């Protein structure tokens, strides 16, 4: 029997000192972090409520080093987690105790810019915004734009299938990735896709994007870039309530208009953003919409007049139109800073991420408000209204006894509301550690077993980002659990909410 078959995951035959020696031989002394004080820097991602100190942090600089590291982890059954910039909000890059954390931040080269074919090839540590910065002089840009785009990495975007404000019209990361180089959980290297669209064969690239780091590590990413639109028009519309703003969103989409972005913020979010960045938001508004249209000048002008009329007919008390690039930047600066701005009005907050049909927006917001009141908490709402992707921010004081627990309860109940309305437990932040126990609320055992089979096909040893996505750890090869109906069929959830 091979040595790799004689011990279970995490039970390596190597001592920690031997492991450090082996990793230093691969990465050099500067590529291995082993001191506990330094390891604490990496104990969580953007979801700071979950913390685990890894055994080692590894800082590879090229794909060959990643291959060697992962091959050793596979042979020794050592769990490993890939991490980019650590901005994720679901605990997807949470380390595993006694495991390796492989940080790709040093792999930050833009390898190729192919303007004629509208493609850019990058390493996983390249930041989102730097792709647009690189191609902007040629009149191009990269469309997916998470709020953290200044610092979040392309590798992390691929893992989480990140979106952003402009995903309503242009889609998520998966719509802009045409090729991947991937190091599999056994240390082998494969290439999926390329520069052409829709290659033949199984859509393994589609399976990999959004797999939250459980199927391997992306080491090269081929991205589709777009030509900058001829015209961009941005409007800020103020309403007395989220219900009115929601009505305007439905009206815009019903008119056949697909804006580049439609964002909504409620009173608390407006107050926090304005206190932080002075974006000029109307503090007396119950909600604001940021509507952006782009494309040919004649089309944008016509649609913009329609959007103005729809907003006014739904009770807009104020309309502001960005007259130049500086005003447009200022409007968006408030929205992009909304999460961080919550520190202005609350000692702590819990970021939630769910999806609902657009038509359910008014009723869901009312239910969230009632839920928060029942638990004695406040909820600030910031979300991609155009595609129903909610980001309720549950505000609490972590120094007050019981408030953190109540905040987590409210956040979990919000997901139940989303599911009951025909929605989803995540739109772009992923499942990770945070929502894995919520998966059975949305999927049957058979659904989860099918997903697990795919994961096991890539990672039979279960060492690649273990403990994420699925509600209970299960080794590959175990007999699937007994079938049970979908929770909505048994719990009466639709009637509860």
N, C-alpha and C positions, 0 to 999 in steps of 0.2 A: 504494500500500500504506500502511495506517495505521502510525503510528510504533510502536504497541504490537506490531506484527507484524514489526518489523525487528530485534529483538534478543531473545536468549534470556533465560530466567529469571536474575535476578541481574546482568544486564548492562544496567543502566539508563543512559539517555542523560544523566541528571542527575549532577552531581558531588555529593559528600557535603555540601559547603557549600550547594549549591542545594537539596538534599533537606532539610537542616535548616531552611532558610528557608521551604520550602513547608510543612513540618510545623508550624513555629512559627505560620505564618499560620492554620493550621487549629485548633491546640490552645492557642496562647498559649505564651509562654516557659516558664511553669511546667509545661507538659504535655509537654516534650521533654527527655529526659536524653541527653546526648551526650559528656560527659567520661568518659574511660576508667576512671578510679578509681570513678566512680559506676556505670558500666555493669557492673562486676564484681559488684555486688550481685545482679545478675539472671542470672549466667552459668549457673545450674543450678536445677533444682527440688529436690524432696526426695531425688532420686537424685544425690548429690553426686559420684559417680565419673565422671559425664559433665559436661563443662563447655565452654561456648562463649560467647564475649563477643559480643553483638549489635552491629550498627552503631549502632542507636538504640533507646532505650526510649521508648514513647509512653504517655501517661497520659490517655486520654480521659475526659470526664465525662458524655457523653450519646451517644445512638445516632447523631445527626447527625454528630458528630465521627468516630465509627467508620466510618460510611458514606464520608465524605470521605477518610479515611486509606486505607481498603481500596480505594476507587476509584482512588486514585493508585497504589497498589501494583500493582493489576491493569493499569493503563495502562502502567506502567514495568517490568512483570515483576519486581517486587521481592518476594522471599519474606517472609512474615510469620507470626508465631506468636502466638496468644492465650494469655494467662496470667492466672490468678486469684490465689490466695494463694501459689502455688508449693509446695504440700504434696504434690504427686503423687510417686509412688515408681517410675515407669517411664521417666522422661525425656520424658514427653509434652509438657511445656512447655519443653523444651530449646531455646534460641534457635538461629537459623541465622546463621552468619557472613555478614556483608554483608546481613543481613535486619533487619526491624523486629520488635520484641517489643511487642505491644499488651497492656498490663496494665489489667485492668478493675476494679482495687481501688477506684477512686474512684466507680464506678457502684454505690453501695451503699444505694439507697433501697428500702424496702418500699413499693411503689406503691399496693397495694390489699389490704385484708383483708376478705374476703367470707365472714363466718361462716355465713349462711344456706345458701350453696352449698358450704361447706367448701373454699374456695379462697383462696390468697394469691398475689399477683402481685409478683415481686421483680426487681430488676436483678441482673446476674450477680455483682457484688462482694459481695452480702449473704452473711454467713457462715451456715453450716448451723444452728448452735445458736440464732442470733438469730431464726430463723423460729419455733421452739418458744417462745422467750422472749416473742415478740410475741403469740402466741395463747394462751399458758398461762392468763392470767386469764379467758379465755372457756371454759376446760375442754377445749382442743384441743392437739395437738402435731404435729410433723412427724416421720414415722417413720424414714427413713434416717438412720443415726447413725454415720458413720465415726469412728474413734478420734481423728481430728484435727478433730472437728466444731466445736470451739471457734474454730478459725481457718480451716478450709477453706471455700472459696466455693461457692455454688450453681452458678455457671457452670462451675467445675472439676468439680463433682459430675456435672453434665449431660454434660460431655465424656467423663468416664471411666465413667459409669454406676455411681457409687459405691454401696457397700452399707453394711456395718456389722454390729454384733452382732445387731441385731433383724431382719435381712433374711430369716432363716429363715421367719418367719411373715408378715412384711409386705412382702417383696420389696425390689428395688433401686430406684434413682432412677427408672428407666424406668416403674415401676409407680405413681409419684407425680407425674409430670409430665403435665399435660393440654394444655398450650399453650406455644408458643415464638414469640418474635419473633427472626428470624435475619438477620444481614447476610451475604449470600453472598460468595464469593470475588471476584466482579466488582464488589462495592459495592452491589448491589441489596438491597432489604429485603423479606422475605416473612414471612407469619404462618402457622404450622402449628398445627392444633388450636385449642383455646380452653378454655373452662370446662367444656364438656360432654365426656363420655367417648365414645371410639370414634367419631370423626367419619368421614364417608364419604370414599372415595377411597383412594389409596395411602397406606400408613403411613409417610410421609416423616419424621414426628416420631420414630417408632420407629427409623428409620435414622440420624437425627441424634444421638439420645441414645446415648452410647457410641462415637461416631465419632472421639473423641480429638482434636477440634479440626481435623479435616481437611476438613470440609464447610462450614465457616463459623463465625461467632461468634454465640453466643446473647446477645441484648441485653435480653430480657425473658423471664421464666420463670413460667408459671402452675403452682402446686403444689397438690396435694391434701393437705389436713390431716385428721387423724383425731381423733375424740373420745377423751379420756383414758379408759382402762379403769376399770371400777368397782374392781377389785382387782388388785394386783401382788404376787406372792410370789417371792422370790429365795432360792436355796439354793446353798451351796458344799459340794461333796462331794469328799472326799479319797480317793485310791486309791494302791495300792502301785506301780502301773505304768500306762502309757498303754494297754496292752492291756485292762486291766480297765475303765478309763474309756471306751474305745472300745466295749466290750461294753455298757456302760450306755447310751451314746448310741443304739446300734442297738436296744436293748430299748425305750427310750422311744418312738422313732419307730415301731417294730413294733407297739406298743400302741395306735397311732392317736392319739397325743398330739403336737400340734405346738406346742412351747413358743415363746414370744416370742424366746428366745435360748438356745443351748447353746454355751458356749465352753470350750475346753480349754487348759490350760497345763501344760508338763512341768516337771521339777525345776529346770532352769536358769532357765526363765522365772519360776518361782515365786520363786526366790532373788533374781533381779534386781528384780522388782516389789516384793518385801517390803523389800529394802534401800532402795528409793527412796521408797515411799509409806506403809510400815507398815500395810498393809491387813489384817493379821492372818492371812495365809495360813500353813498348816501347812508348815514348812520341811522336814519329814521325808517329805513325800509324793512319790511318783513322778509323780503327775499330779493335777490338780484339774479338776473341772467346775464351771462356773457355769451354773445352770439357772434360767431365769426364766419364769414363767407369768403371763399376764394375761387379764382378761376378767371375766365375771359371777362374783360371789363364790362361789356354790354350785359352779359348774363348776371354778373354780380350786382350791377346797378338795378336791374329789374327785380331780382330776388330780394335785394335789400329793402326796396320800397314795400314789397309784400310783407316781409318780416316786421317792419315798422308798424304796418297796419294791423297785423295779427297781435303784436304786443299791446298796442293801444286798445284794441277791441277786448283784450283780456284784462284791462284795468291798469296798464302800466302808468305810473304816476310821473315817471321821468325817463327820458331816453338821452343817452350820451353817445355820440359817435366819435371815434378816434380820428382826428384830422391828420395825424402824421404818425410815423413809426414810434416816436417817443411816447405819444399818448397811448398807442396800442401796447407798448412794452409796460407802461405803468399799470394799465388795466390788468394785464396778465401777471404782473409781479405780485399783486395782491392774491390772486388765485393760487399761484405756484407756492406762495409762502404760507398758505392757510394752515397746513398741519403744524408747522413749527410755530406759527403765531399763537396757537392755543395756550402756550406758556404764559401769554399775557393775561389770560382770564381764568386759568386753572392750574393748580400745582401739578396735575397729572391728567392724562387722558388715554383712553383705549380706542385704537383705530379699528373700525370694522369695515368690512368690504363685502357687499352682497349685491345681487342683481334682481330687478323686478321688471315686468312689462311696463312700458312708459305710462300706459293708461291707469296703472295701479298707483301711480306716484302720490296723488292726494291722499288716498285712504291709508297708504303705508306710512306716510309722514305723520298723519294724525295718530296712528297706532303707536309709532315710535315716541311721539310726544307724551301720550298717555302712559306708556310703559315707563318712561323716565320719571314722570310725576309720581307714579305709584311707588317707585324705589327711591324717591327723594334726591334725584340726580338731574343734571342738565345734559342735553345732547345737542351738539352743534353739527349741522349738516352741510357737507361740501361734496358735490358729486357731479359725475358726468351725466347730466340729465337727458341728453340726447339718446343714449342707449341704456338708460335705466340702471347705471352702475352707481350704487349708493356708497358713500363713505361717511357714515355717522361716527362722530367723535364723542364718546361717552366721557364726560368730564367728572373728575373725582379728586379727592384729597387723600393721597396715600398715607398721610399721617393720621387721618381720622379712622378710628377702629371700624372695620367692616365695610368701608366705602369701596375699597379695591375689589372685594368679593361681590358687592352689589353691582359694580360696574361690569364685571365679567358676566354676571347673570343677565344684565340688560343686553350686553353685546351678543350673547348666545341667543336670547329670545328674539332679537332683531333678525337673526338668521332664520329662525322658525317662521317669522312673519313673511320673510322673503320667499321661503319654500312654499308656504301656503298660498301665496299669490302666483305660483307658477314660475318662481325665479330660481336663483342659484346661491350657494353659500360663498361664492367668490367670483369676482369679475376679472381681476388682474393681479391681486396680491398673492394668490396661490393658497394652497391648503397647509403645507408645511407641518409644523408642530402644532400650531395654534388651532387649526380646525379639523384635525384628523378625527377627533371624536364626534364631529358633526356629520361626517360622511354617511353614516347609516341613516341619517334623517332624510337624505336625498337619494340614496342608492340601496338596492336590495343586496343581500348576501351574494347572489349570483352575479350582479353587476361588479361588486368589489372583487370577487374571485377571478372574473375575467381580466380586470385590470392587473391583479396580482400575477396572473399567468404571463402577461406581457412583460412585467417587471422581471420575473424569474427567468424569462428567455434571455434577457440582457445580463442579468446578475444572479446566477444560481446560488452563489455563495452568500448573497445578502449583505455585502460589505459596502455598497455604494449608497451613501446618504441614508442609512437605515433609520427606521423609526419615524419616517415622514409619510405624509399623505394618508396612510391606512390606519384605521382606528386601533388595531391590536397587532403587535408584532407577530409575524408568522413566517416560518422558514419555508423556503421553496421545497416542494415535494409533499407537504402536508395535505391531507385530505380536506377538500373544501367543506365548509360548514353546511348544515341543512338549510334548505330554501325557506325563506319566510317572505310574506308579501311586503310590498312597499309600505313604509311607515304611514304615509298619508291614507292608505287603505284600511288601516287598523286603528290608528289613534284618534281619528276624527279631527285631525289637525286643521282641516279647512273650516270646520265649524267652530273650533276654538278661536281662530283668528278671523 
